[in-house]
Amino acid sequence: MKGISFLTDSSNKKVAVQIDLKTLDRFESEIEDLLDVIIAESRKDEPKKSWSEVKKNLKRKGKL
């Protein structure tokens, strides 16, 4: 894809991606969605909190 390059290690395994800023502007919402998925996937094994606990903490902090 034009504007996207993959960086590889010595064994030619893809290790990073480089995105041209013009391409980033054109596909901003798609890239944001991709990053959301990556973040969610990386946090899937973190401890879960109930909605009531989250809501209580937000109220205590004055954010709700």
Stockholm file with secondary structure:
# STOCKHOLM 1.0

chainA/1-64         MKGISFLTDSSNKKVAVQIDLKTLDRFESEIEDLLDVIIAESRKDEPKKSWSEVKKNLKRKGKL
#=GR chainA/1-64 SS CTTEEEEECTTCCEEEEEECHHHHHHTHHHHHHHHHHHHHHHTTTSCCCCHHHHHHHHHHTTCC
#=GC SS_cons        CTTEEEEECTTCCEEEEEECHHHHHHTHHHHHHHHHHHHHHHTTTSCCCCHHHHHHHHHHTTCC
//
